[in-house]
Amino acid sequence: MFSEVYDVIVVGAGHAGSEAAAAAANMGSKTLLVTMNLQNIAQMSCNPAMGGIAKGQIVREIDALGGYSGLVSDTSAIQFKMLNKSKGPAMWSPRVQSDRMMFAEHWRLRLEGTPNLDFYQEMVAGLILEGGAVVGIKTSLGLKIKGKSVVLTNGTFLNGLIHIGDKNFGGGRSGERASTGITEELIQLGFESGRMKTGTPPRVDGRSLDYSKMVEQPGDEKPSKFSYLDETKPLVKQRSCYMTYTSPEVHELLKEGFDRSPMFNGRIQSVGPRYCPSIEDKINRFADKDRHQLFVEPEGWNTCEVYVNGFSTSLPEDVQFKALRSVVGFEKVKFFRPGYAIEYDYFPPTQLKHTLETKLVEGLYFAGQINGTTGYEEAASQGLMAGINAALKVQEKESFILKRDEAYIGVLVDDLITKGTEEPYRMFTSRAEYRTLLRQDNADFRLTQKSFDLGLASEKRLHKMEEKKEKSLSFVDYLHDTSVTPEFSNPVLEAKDSAPMKQSDKIFKIFSRPNITMEDVMEFPGVNEFIADNELNEEMLEQTEIQVKYAGYINKEKNNADKLHRLEDIKIPQNFDYSNIKSMSYEAREKLNKIQPVTVSQASRISGVSPSDISVLLVYMGR
Ligand code: FAD
């Protein structure tokens, strides 16, 4: 049935698998996507939303690299918000509320429209290996399919165990069976595995809710979008979300179920996401808080199903139901599905190289939740990187690695493989030391050329980015070179309570003042003409504003990143043995031997490796 040898076989069509398959196929590799249920491609297992703080930046990066997550998010969005708009641009984070069904449908359509990509529905039960390298997969029905590389993206399915109150049963997600066989085989091959858990709230019937008692949360008045391409458009119509709160009464009702909670009676032992706790965890840990926010989020344009964000729980269904009925606006609530928790196997990501290829088995890549991460965006970006690198390896080309000052994706991968993770890893802006450089507005500047060189970004995309860059930079130059006299500037400055000028000065300098906006600058003679003559669009104007206002911060971070590159340039030989470096701490030697960092810079980021260990290492590297 499968006589040909695929270049890349991707196991699992979640967010990681879908991006991996698209990238490999778009790079010309003959690719097969094998998944347990083709109806559930890119299923949103939890909240119907993409982006958010730091995650929105990742979606923009995926888009700039030629991935599909941004395009699909745009076409299935029901609401758009730019979060943190009151803070500096490094913190601006796009987020959409998604139509869950449309999201999965649009992903499937895009994948079906991708050349070089075949599909097959079955559970993969094992790998075929030859001399330390993977050469294919085995399915649960005994089919053998040959491939030069395999990307595993099993998500929450590996020996998945679902918990609701005191009941538990095997499953990879509600209504879907767990995946068995792979963990056991990988352990036999020498891999280390662990167990994590996550949870999800109940979904309810929107027709049973009283929205008049809740606070409306509309989308942005001027919505933007994720993709840099013109192929998608900002939303014209949006759906609102709503906000309500729990209360002491709700908390008391929830506590009635604590003795049957798998979280508290010891049935769930594994670690869950600390920043995304269940409602029972919240009322237990923050006992002094008498209420918690709940966001009531529609699941799509045409469905009445509603997601109760903030009420993730694995308490018994009757307890969930009774407690939710005491929430304001939920007095007559009807359930569609109860909340639940799930435990699953993961593989500590320190077993991977920067390419996401495993150190133990050549040609085998891991991406997504299998690496101990959580979140669609984290998964999708790893899938993209694994798919790209698997394709490059088969094509015998140099691997593709993003540095920490180039992309959040670079930070994510480097954190995972260097530090590992003991709890579900999600991205935060605080994880990136160069977040002023890694903004959502400039992911195209940072990554489009790279993507074009890989064969992913089209020439059209590249030209669009170059035009934006050239035009916004020429406007910055114009503002640097053009002066304005007090006669024109002072009325504007006075209206903004900004100190008046005594003599002519460059517009750039005036624009750098904190409360002076692009609209103010447009009142100076010649500026509007320059904008019109050069056909500068809104995106270019925004880019110019950021380049002027944050020039100091941006330059400082660029200098710091350059310093890092000096350490990044000092390579450590492969399989370097640290055991005999007695002047290094025992812990450092042990960690360095295990992780085998590629550069001195990577070594310095390993927990337990101190600056003095690095000084010793530098001497060994001849510095
Ligand atoms: P998944 O989306 O899980 O996809 C895995 C895919 O692999 C599926 O298509 C599956 O069918 C397929 N597959 C698995 N094994 C095999 C096999 N052997 N053979 C063939 N196909 C296989 N994230 C958050 O950020 N916040 C949350 O609050 C949150 N809560 C969650 C709650 C629950 C109950 C669940 C299930 C997930 C939750 N997540 C949450 C996580 C989020 O859904 C994942 O991070 C994301 O979907 C991971 O993407 P992935 O591609 O790695 O895996």
Boltz pocket constraint, residues with backbone or C-beta under 6 A from the ligand:
constraints:
  - pocket:
      binder: B
      contacts: [[A, 11], [A, 12], [A, 13], [A, 14], [A, 15], [A, 16], [A, 17], [A, 34], [A, 35], [A, 36], [A, 37], [A, 40], [A, 41], [A, 42], [A, 43], [A, 44], [A, 45], [A, 46], [A, 47], [A, 122], [A, 123], [A, 124], [A, 125], [A, 153], [A, 154], [A, 155], [A, 156], [A, 157], [A, 158], [A, 172], [A, 173], [A, 179], [A, 180], [A, 182], [A, 198], [A, 199], [A, 200], [A, 276], [A, 340], [A, 341], [A, 342], [A, 367], [A, 368], [A, 369], [A, 370], [A, 373], [A, 374], [A, 375], [A, 376], [A, 379], [A, 380], [A, 426]]
      max_distance: 6.0
